[in-house]
Amino acid sequence: PACVLGIDLGTTSVKAALVTGTERGLALAQSCSRETQAHTDSLEAGPQGMEQNVQRIVRALNECLAALPQQQLQRVTHIGISGQMHGVVFWKSEKGCKWTECGTGPAFEPQDVSHLVTWQDGRCSPTFLSSLPLPQSHVSLATGFGCATVYWYLKKSPDFLKAYDAAGTIQDYVVAMLCDLKKPLMSVQNATSWGYFNSRSKSWNTDILKKSGFPVHLLPEVGDPGSIAGRTTRAWHGIPKGVKVGIALGDFQCSVYSCLTERTDAVLNISTSAQLTISMPLGFQPADTPDPSSAVTYFPYFSGDYLAVAASLNGGNVLAAFVGMVGQWTEELGLQVQESAIYTRIIQAALAQNHSKLSVHPTIFGERHIPEQLGSVTNIAASELSLGHITRALCRGIVQNLCSMLPVQHLKDTGVRRILGSGSALARNEVLRQEVERTFPFPVVYGKDVDAAVGAAMVM
Protein backbone atom coordinates (compact mmCIF):
# COMPACT_ATOMS: atom_id res chain seq x y z
CA PRO A 1 0.00 0.00 0.00
CA ALA A 2 1.00 3.60 -0.58
CA CYS A 3 2.45 5.56 2.35
CA VAL A 4 2.30 9.19 3.40
CA LEU A 5 5.28 10.58 5.30
CA GLY A 6 4.54 13.10 8.02
CA ILE A 7 7.38 15.15 9.54
CA ASP A 8 7.30 17.49 12.54
CA LEU A 9 10.26 19.79 13.27
CA GLY A 10 9.68 20.57 16.95
CA THR A 11 11.30 22.74 19.59
CA THR A 12 13.29 19.87 21.11
CA SER A 13 12.91 16.96 18.70
CA VAL A 14 12.18 15.90 15.13
CA LYS A 15 9.60 13.22 14.43
CA ALA A 16 8.85 11.29 11.25
CA ALA A 17 5.75 9.11 10.87
CA LEU A 18 4.68 6.78 8.05
CA VAL A 19 0.92 6.58 7.68
CA THR A 20 -0.93 4.05 5.48
CA GLY A 21 -4.55 3.69 4.47
CA THR A 22 -6.47 0.69 5.82
CA GLU A 23 -10.10 -0.45 5.63
CA ARG A 24 -10.71 1.33 8.95
CA GLY A 25 -9.05 4.55 7.85
CA LEU A 26 -5.52 5.85 8.32
CA ALA A 27 -3.09 3.90 10.48
CA LEU A 28 0.38 4.69 11.81
CA ALA A 29 2.77 2.15 10.27
CA GLN A 30 6.13 3.37 11.65
CA SER A 31 7.51 6.39 13.46
CA CYS A 32 10.85 7.64 14.69
CA SER A 33 11.86 10.55 16.88
CA ARG A 34 15.26 12.14 17.54
CA GLU A 35 16.21 14.94 19.93
CA THR A 36 17.83 17.79 18.02
CA GLN A 37 20.01 19.22 20.85
CA ALA A 38 20.06 22.26 18.59
CA HIS A 39 20.03 25.07 21.17
CA THR A 40 22.90 27.47 20.60
CA ASP A 41 24.02 30.81 22.03
CA SER A 42 22.87 33.99 20.32
CA LEU A 43 25.86 36.22 19.52
CA GLU A 44 23.76 39.28 18.64
CA ALA A 45 20.91 39.07 21.17
CA GLY A 46 22.82 37.66 24.16
CA PRO A 47 20.87 35.92 26.94
CA GLN A 48 17.51 37.22 25.62
CA GLY A 49 18.05 35.35 22.36
CA MET A 50 16.79 31.83 21.71
CA GLU A 51 18.39 30.29 18.65
CA GLN A 52 18.82 26.80 17.21
CA ASN A 53 21.46 25.34 14.92
CA VAL A 54 19.75 24.36 11.64
CA GLN A 55 22.50 21.82 10.81
CA ARG A 56 21.61 19.88 13.96
CA ILE A 57 17.88 19.97 13.22
CA VAL A 58 18.46 18.59 9.70
CA ARG A 59 20.89 15.99 11.07
CA ALA A 60 18.15 14.76 13.44
CA LEU A 61 15.74 14.68 10.48
CA ASN A 62 18.20 12.62 8.42
CA GLU A 63 18.68 10.21 11.35
CA CYS A 64 14.90 9.76 11.66
CA LEU A 65 14.48 8.95 7.98
CA ALA A 66 17.50 6.61 7.95
CA ALA A 67 15.87 4.65 10.79
CA LEU A 68 12.57 4.07 8.93
CA PRO A 69 12.12 0.92 6.77
CA GLN A 70 13.49 1.47 3.27
CA GLN A 71 10.79 -0.60 1.55
CA GLN A 72 8.08 1.62 3.06
CA LEU A 73 9.91 4.87 2.21
CA GLN A 74 10.03 3.69 -1.40
CA ARG A 75 6.21 3.58 -1.38
CA VAL A 76 5.77 7.19 -0.16
CA THR A 77 3.48 9.21 -2.49
CA HIS A 78 3.06 12.41 -0.43
CA ILE A 79 5.06 14.26 2.25
CA GLY A 80 3.41 16.51 4.84
CA ILE A 81 5.65 18.75 6.99
CA SER A 82 4.82 20.74 10.10
CA GLY A 83 7.00 22.57 12.58
CA GLN A 84 7.38 25.22 15.24
CA MET A 85 5.57 28.41 14.31
CA HIS A 86 6.57 32.08 14.69
CA GLY A 87 10.33 31.43 14.25
CA VAL A 88 12.49 32.58 11.33
CA VAL A 89 15.51 31.20 9.49
CA PHE A 90 17.34 32.99 6.63
CA TRP A 91 19.14 31.45 3.66
CA LYS A 92 20.57 32.11 0.19
CA SER A 93 18.00 30.81 -2.28
CA GLU A 94 20.49 29.20 -4.70
CA LYS A 95 22.81 27.92 -1.95
CA GLY A 96 20.50 26.88 0.88
CA CYS A 97 21.81 23.32 0.95
CA LYS A 98 24.12 20.79 -0.64
CA TRP A 99 23.06 17.25 -1.56
CA THR A 100 25.29 14.35 -0.59
CA GLU A 101 25.09 10.56 -0.71
CA CYS A 102 24.55 8.79 2.61
CA GLY A 103 23.91 5.12 3.42
CA THR A 104 20.19 5.37 2.62
CA GLY A 105 20.50 7.45 -0.56
CA PRO A 106 20.72 11.19 -1.28
CA ALA A 107 20.22 13.66 1.59
CA PHE A 108 20.67 17.42 1.93
CA GLU A 109 22.75 19.39 4.40
CA PRO A 110 22.22 23.10 5.14
CA GLN A 111 24.77 25.40 3.52
CA ASP A 112 24.32 29.21 3.48
CA VAL A 113 21.77 29.24 6.31
CA SER A 114 21.46 31.34 9.47
CA HIS A 115 20.51 30.03 12.91
CA LEU A 116 16.79 29.55 13.51
CA VAL A 117 15.51 32.32 15.80
CA THR A 118 12.73 30.43 17.60
CA TRP A 119 9.29 31.32 18.97
CA GLN A 120 10.86 31.42 22.45
CA ASP A 121 13.19 34.29 21.50
CA GLY A 122 12.96 37.28 23.86
CA ARG A 123 15.07 39.93 22.11
CA CYS A 124 12.12 42.18 21.18
CA SER A 125 11.26 44.05 24.40
CA PRO A 126 7.79 45.62 24.87
CA THR A 127 9.44 49.02 24.27
CA PHE A 128 10.97 47.79 20.99
CA LEU A 129 7.66 46.26 19.85
CA SER A 130 5.79 49.50 20.62
CA SER A 131 8.23 51.37 18.32
CA LEU A 132 7.13 49.25 15.32
CA PRO A 133 4.25 50.16 12.99
CA LEU A 134 0.84 48.78 13.95
CA PRO A 135 0.05 45.60 11.96
CA GLN A 136 -3.19 45.13 10.04
CA SER A 137 -3.86 41.69 11.49
CA HIS A 138 -6.15 39.98 14.00
CA VAL A 139 -3.05 38.82 15.91
CA SER A 140 -1.07 41.03 18.33
CA LEU A 141 2.65 41.24 17.57
CA ALA A 142 4.95 39.55 20.10
CA THR A 143 8.64 38.83 20.57
CA GLY A 144 9.66 35.64 18.74
CA PHE A 145 7.37 36.45 15.77
CA GLY A 146 9.26 36.29 12.43
CA CYS A 147 8.50 39.84 11.28
CA ALA A 148 9.40 41.31 14.70
CA THR A 149 12.75 39.47 14.56
CA VAL A 150 13.43 40.84 11.04
CA TYR A 151 12.73 44.37 12.35
CA TRP A 152 15.17 43.73 15.21
CA TYR A 153 17.95 42.78 12.76
CA LEU A 154 17.04 45.76 10.55
CA LYS A 155 17.56 48.14 13.48
CA LYS A 156 20.30 46.43 15.47
CA SER A 157 22.35 44.48 12.90
CA PRO A 158 21.34 45.49 9.32
CA ASP A 159 24.43 43.89 7.71
CA PHE A 160 23.23 40.48 8.91
CA LEU A 161 20.18 40.62 6.59
CA LYS A 162 22.26 41.57 3.52
CA ALA A 163 23.78 38.08 3.40
CA TYR A 164 20.41 36.41 2.67
CA ASP A 165 17.61 36.66 0.09
CA ALA A 166 15.11 34.11 1.46
CA ALA A 167 13.41 33.49 4.80
CA GLY A 168 10.77 31.23 6.33
CA THR A 169 10.00 29.01 9.29
CA ILE A 170 12.21 25.93 9.70
CA GLN A 171 9.51 23.80 8.04
CA ASP A 172 9.28 26.23 5.08
CA TYR A 173 13.04 25.90 4.67
CA VAL A 174 12.86 22.07 4.47
CA VAL A 175 10.01 22.22 1.90
CA ALA A 176 11.98 24.76 -0.17
CA MET A 177 15.06 22.49 -0.19
CA LEU A 178 13.10 19.33 -1.13
CA CYS A 179 11.24 21.06 -3.97
CA ASP A 180 14.10 23.41 -4.98
CA LEU A 181 11.79 26.44 -4.67
CA LYS A 182 13.42 29.64 -5.90
CA LYS A 183 11.03 31.62 -3.64
CA PRO A 184 9.83 30.07 -0.38
CA LEU A 185 6.14 29.24 -0.10
CA MET A 186 4.38 29.56 3.25
CA SER A 187 0.94 28.49 4.48
CA VAL A 188 -1.60 30.98 5.85
CA GLN A 189 -1.01 29.27 9.24
CA ASN A 190 2.70 30.09 9.37
CA ALA A 191 2.29 33.54 7.78
CA THR A 192 -0.26 34.53 10.45
CA SER A 193 2.21 33.40 13.13
CA TRP A 194 4.82 35.88 11.82
CA GLY A 195 2.66 38.98 12.33
CA TYR A 196 1.90 41.66 9.68
CA PHE A 197 -0.32 39.23 7.79
CA ASN A 198 -4.04 39.64 7.11
CA SER A 199 -5.56 36.14 7.19
CA ARG A 200 -8.86 37.39 5.74
CA SER A 201 -7.28 38.80 2.55
CA LYS A 202 -4.43 36.23 2.75
CA SER A 203 -1.84 38.94 2.16
CA TRP A 204 1.14 40.55 3.89
CA ASN A 205 0.82 44.14 5.11
CA THR A 206 3.28 45.16 2.37
CA ASP A 207 2.32 48.87 2.32
CA ILE A 208 2.81 49.24 6.09
CA LEU A 209 6.07 47.25 5.95
CA LYS A 210 7.54 49.10 2.95
CA LYS A 211 6.95 52.50 4.56
CA SER A 212 9.14 51.52 7.50
CA GLY A 213 11.95 50.11 5.35
CA PHE A 214 11.20 46.45 6.03
CA PRO A 215 12.94 44.12 3.50
CA VAL A 216 9.70 42.84 1.91
CA HIS A 217 11.70 40.77 -0.63
CA LEU A 218 12.34 38.34 2.26
CA LEU A 219 8.62 37.60 2.71
CA PRO A 220 7.58 34.20 1.27
CA GLU A 221 4.66 33.71 -1.08
CA VAL A 222 1.57 32.39 0.71
CA GLY A 223 -0.79 29.49 -0.07
CA ASP A 224 -3.62 27.58 1.58
CA PRO A 225 -2.85 24.86 4.15
CA GLY A 226 -3.41 21.47 2.57
CA SER A 227 -2.22 22.58 -0.88
CA ILE A 228 0.84 21.19 -2.67
CA ALA A 229 4.07 23.25 -2.59
CA GLY A 230 5.88 21.18 -5.22
CA ARG A 231 7.53 17.81 -5.84
CA THR A 232 10.80 16.34 -4.65
CA THR A 233 13.47 17.19 -7.23
CA ARG A 234 15.66 14.23 -6.15
CA ALA A 235 15.32 10.91 -4.42
CA TRP A 236 15.61 11.43 -0.65
CA HIS A 237 16.55 8.58 1.73
CA GLY A 238 14.92 6.13 -0.67
CA ILE A 239 11.78 8.26 -1.17
CA PRO A 240 11.32 8.52 -4.96
CA LYS A 241 11.93 11.69 -6.95
CA GLY A 242 8.71 13.48 -7.96
CA VAL A 243 6.78 12.85 -4.73
CA LYS A 244 4.25 15.59 -3.87
CA VAL A 245 5.23 17.80 -0.90
CA GLY A 246 2.55 19.78 0.94
CA ILE A 247 2.96 23.43 1.87
CA ALA A 248 4.49 23.52 5.39
CA LEU A 249 1.97 23.68 8.24
CA GLY A 250 1.85 24.87 11.85
CA ASP A 251 2.69 22.18 14.39
CA PHE A 252 -0.17 23.32 16.58
CA GLN A 253 -2.83 22.94 13.89
CA CYS A 254 -1.44 19.53 12.90
CA SER A 255 -1.45 18.37 16.52
CA VAL A 256 -5.11 19.32 16.84
CA TYR A 257 -5.93 17.76 13.45
CA SER A 258 -4.47 14.44 14.61
CA CYS A 259 -7.03 14.07 17.41
CA LEU A 260 -9.97 16.46 17.03
CA THR A 261 -12.92 14.62 15.52
CA GLU A 262 -15.92 16.39 17.09
CA ARG A 263 -16.57 20.14 17.16
CA THR A 264 -17.82 19.64 20.75
CA ASP A 265 -14.34 18.51 21.89
CA ALA A 266 -11.79 20.84 23.46
CA VAL A 267 -8.10 19.89 23.24
CA LEU A 268 -5.92 20.49 26.30
CA ASN A 269 -2.24 20.02 25.54
CA ILE A 270 0.52 20.41 28.13
CA SER A 271 4.05 19.78 26.88
CA THR A 272 6.84 22.45 26.91
CA SER A 273 4.15 25.15 26.82
CA ALA A 274 0.38 24.62 27.21
CA GLN A 275 -2.70 25.20 25.06
CA LEU A 276 -6.46 24.91 25.46
CA THR A 277 -8.28 24.87 22.13
CA ILE A 278 -11.83 24.86 20.80
CA SER A 279 -13.23 24.97 17.25
CA MET A 280 -14.98 28.17 16.24
CA PRO A 281 -18.36 27.90 14.47
CA LEU A 282 -18.34 27.52 10.68
CA GLY A 283 -17.96 30.86 8.92
CA PHE A 284 -16.36 32.60 11.92
CA GLN A 285 -14.02 35.48 11.05
CA PRO A 286 -11.81 37.18 13.67
CA ALA A 287 -12.00 40.95 14.20
CA ASP A 288 -9.77 43.07 11.95
CA THR A 289 -7.76 44.34 14.90
CA PRO A 290 -6.64 42.35 17.93
CA ASP A 291 -7.48 43.01 21.55
CA PRO A 292 -3.93 43.11 22.98
CA SER A 293 -5.19 42.25 26.47
CA SER A 294 -7.12 39.15 25.31
CA ALA A 295 -5.64 35.81 26.31
CA VAL A 296 -7.37 34.03 23.40
CA THR A 297 -5.87 34.00 19.89
CA TYR A 298 -7.62 32.79 16.75
CA PHE A 299 -5.44 30.43 14.70
CA PRO A 300 -6.24 29.74 11.03
CA TYR A 301 -7.05 26.02 10.78
CA PHE A 302 -8.04 24.16 7.60
CA SER A 303 -10.72 24.90 4.95
CA GLY A 304 -11.09 28.49 6.18
CA ASP A 305 -11.96 27.47 9.77
CA TYR A 306 -10.44 28.96 12.93
CA LEU A 307 -9.44 27.59 16.31
CA ALA A 308 -9.79 29.67 19.49
CA VAL A 309 -6.61 29.06 21.46
CA ALA A 310 -5.49 29.98 24.93
CA ALA A 311 -1.77 29.54 24.27
CA SER A 312 0.16 29.74 27.51
CA LEU A 313 3.94 30.12 27.56
CA ASN A 314 3.94 28.27 30.89
CA GLY A 315 3.53 24.49 30.86
CA GLY A 316 5.98 21.65 31.35
CA ASN A 317 8.80 24.21 31.16
CA VAL A 318 7.67 25.54 34.57
CA LEU A 319 7.96 22.08 36.13
CA ALA A 320 11.36 21.67 34.44
CA ALA A 321 12.49 25.00 35.95
CA PHE A 322 11.27 23.87 39.40
CA VAL A 323 13.13 20.55 39.09
CA GLY A 324 16.23 22.48 37.97
CA MET A 325 15.96 24.75 41.01
CA VAL A 326 15.64 21.80 43.41
CA GLY A 327 18.64 20.17 41.70
CA GLN A 328 20.68 23.35 42.04
CA TRP A 329 19.82 23.69 45.73
CA THR A 330 20.83 20.10 46.48
CA GLU A 331 24.09 20.66 44.57
CA GLU A 332 24.80 23.81 46.59
CA LEU A 333 24.27 21.69 49.71
CA GLY A 334 26.98 19.35 48.46
CA LEU A 335 24.70 16.55 47.21
CA GLN A 336 24.24 15.10 43.73
CA VAL A 337 20.75 14.00 42.58
CA GLN A 338 19.81 13.28 38.96
CA GLU A 339 17.04 15.58 37.69
CA SER A 340 15.05 12.55 36.47
CA ALA A 341 15.09 11.20 40.05
CA ILE A 342 13.96 14.58 41.42
CA TYR A 343 11.03 14.63 38.96
CA THR A 344 9.87 11.15 40.03
CA ARG A 345 10.16 11.99 43.76
CA ILE A 346 8.30 15.31 43.63
CA ILE A 347 5.39 13.69 41.76
CA GLN A 348 5.25 10.89 44.35
CA ALA A 349 5.32 13.47 47.15
CA ALA A 350 2.52 15.52 45.53
CA LEU A 351 0.34 12.41 45.09
CA ALA A 352 0.52 11.97 48.86
CA GLN A 353 -0.73 15.57 49.42
CA ASN A 354 -4.26 15.73 48.11
CA HIS A 355 -4.75 19.40 48.98
CA SER A 356 -2.61 22.48 49.44
CA LYS A 357 -3.75 25.99 50.48
CA LEU A 358 -0.55 27.27 48.90
CA SER A 359 -1.28 29.33 45.77
CA VAL A 360 1.30 29.34 42.97
CA HIS A 361 0.87 31.68 40.02
CA PRO A 362 3.33 29.93 37.68
CA THR A 363 3.82 32.55 34.93
CA ILE A 364 7.61 32.69 35.26
CA PHE A 365 7.92 32.98 31.45
CA GLY A 366 5.31 35.76 31.23
CA GLU A 367 2.36 35.49 28.84
CA ARG A 368 2.02 37.05 25.39
CA HIS A 369 -0.98 39.17 26.47
CA ILE A 370 0.81 40.29 29.69
CA PRO A 371 4.56 39.89 29.00
CA GLU A 372 5.58 41.85 32.11
CA GLN A 373 3.71 39.54 34.51
CA LEU A 374 5.95 37.11 36.38
CA GLY A 375 5.23 34.29 38.81
CA SER A 376 4.25 34.55 42.46
CA VAL A 377 3.56 32.36 45.50
CA THR A 378 0.96 33.37 48.12
CA ASN A 379 -0.93 31.80 51.04
CA ILE A 380 2.32 30.42 52.42
CA ALA A 381 1.74 28.60 55.70
CA ALA A 382 4.47 27.00 57.83
CA SER A 383 2.60 23.69 57.72
CA GLU A 384 2.62 23.53 53.89
CA LEU A 385 6.26 23.85 52.93
CA SER A 386 6.90 20.21 51.95
CA LEU A 387 7.93 19.30 48.40
CA GLY A 388 4.57 17.53 48.06
CA HIS A 389 2.55 20.65 48.98
CA ILE A 390 4.59 22.89 46.68
CA THR A 391 4.49 20.48 43.71
CA ARG A 392 0.73 19.98 44.13
CA ALA A 393 0.17 23.75 44.20
CA LEU A 394 2.48 24.26 41.20
CA CYS A 395 0.59 21.69 39.09
CA ARG A 396 -2.73 23.23 40.10
CA GLY A 397 -1.39 26.69 39.19
CA ILE A 398 -0.39 25.57 35.66
CA VAL A 399 -3.91 24.22 34.99
CA GLN A 400 -5.72 27.17 36.60
CA ASN A 401 -3.62 29.67 34.64
CA LEU A 402 -4.84 28.05 31.40
CA CYS A 403 -8.40 27.97 32.72
CA SER A 404 -8.23 31.71 33.53
CA MET A 405 -7.30 32.35 29.87
CA LEU A 406 -10.26 30.36 28.45
CA PRO A 407 -12.78 30.02 31.29
CA VAL A 408 -15.10 27.06 31.88
CA GLN A 409 -18.21 29.19 31.22
CA HIS A 410 -16.86 30.12 27.77
CA LEU A 411 -16.29 26.42 27.01
CA LYS A 412 -19.88 25.63 28.07
CA ASP A 413 -21.25 28.51 25.97
CA THR A 414 -19.54 27.17 22.84
CA GLY A 415 -20.99 23.68 23.38
CA VAL A 416 -17.91 21.82 24.66
CA ARG A 417 -18.86 18.37 25.96
CA ARG A 418 -15.52 16.73 26.70
CA ILE A 419 -11.80 17.46 26.90
CA LEU A 420 -9.08 15.55 25.06
CA GLY A 421 -5.99 15.68 27.26
CA SER A 422 -2.61 15.31 25.58
CA GLY A 423 1.05 16.28 25.66
CA SER A 424 4.21 14.88 27.22
CA ALA A 425 3.89 16.74 30.56
CA LEU A 426 0.31 15.53 31.04
CA ALA A 427 1.19 11.97 30.02
CA ARG A 428 3.94 11.56 32.62
CA ASN A 429 2.43 13.55 35.51
CA GLU A 430 -0.55 12.09 37.36
CA VAL A 431 -0.80 15.16 39.61
CA LEU A 432 -1.38 17.41 36.58
CA ARG A 433 -4.09 15.00 35.35
CA GLN A 434 -5.81 15.11 38.75
CA GLU A 435 -5.79 18.92 38.71
CA VAL A 436 -7.23 18.99 35.15
CA GLU A 437 -10.12 16.79 36.31
CA ARG A 438 -10.71 19.00 39.36
CA THR A 439 -10.69 22.21 37.35
CA PHE A 440 -12.84 21.28 34.35
CA PRO A 441 -16.41 19.92 34.79
CA PHE A 442 -16.24 17.75 31.65
CA PRO A 443 -15.21 14.16 31.00
CA VAL A 444 -11.46 14.13 30.21
CA VAL A 445 -10.18 11.55 27.72
CA TYR A 446 -6.46 10.72 27.64
CA GLY A 447 -4.50 8.45 25.37
CA LYS A 448 -5.66 10.00 22.10
CA ASP A 449 -2.33 11.73 21.98
CA VAL A 450 -1.74 14.66 19.70
CA ASP A 451 0.94 14.05 17.12
CA ALA A 452 1.89 16.84 14.73
CA ALA A 453 3.81 14.46 12.41
CA VAL A 454 0.75 12.19 12.08
CA GLY A 455 -1.49 15.25 11.65
CA ALA A 456 0.75 16.57 8.85
CA ALA A 457 0.45 13.17 7.10
CA MET A 458 -3.34 13.06 7.60
CA VAL A 459 -3.77 16.48 5.95
CA MET A 460 -2.13 15.10 2.78
Secondary structure, DSSP 8 states (H G I E B T S, - for coil): --EEEEEEE-SSEEEEEEEEEETTEEEEEEEEEEE---EE--TTTGGG--EE-HHHHHHHHHHHHHHS-HHHHTTEEEEEEEE-SS-BEEE-TTSSEEEEEETTEEEEEE-SB--EE-TT---S-HHHHHTS---SSSS---TT-HHHHHHHHHHH-HHHHHT-SEEE-HHHHHHHHHHT-SS-EEEHHHHHHHSSEETTTTEE-HHHHHHTT--GGGS-EEE-TTSEEEE-SS-BTTB-TT-EEE--EEHHHHHHHTT---TTEEEEEESSSEEEEEE--TT----SS--TT-SEEEEE-STT-EEEEEEES-SHHHHHHHHHHHHHHHHHTT----HHHHHHHHHHHHHT------EEE--TT-BTTBTT---EEE---GGG-SHHHHHHHHHHHHHHHHHHHS-HHHHHHTT--EEEEESHHHHT-HHHHHHHHHH-SS-EE-S----HHHHHHHH-
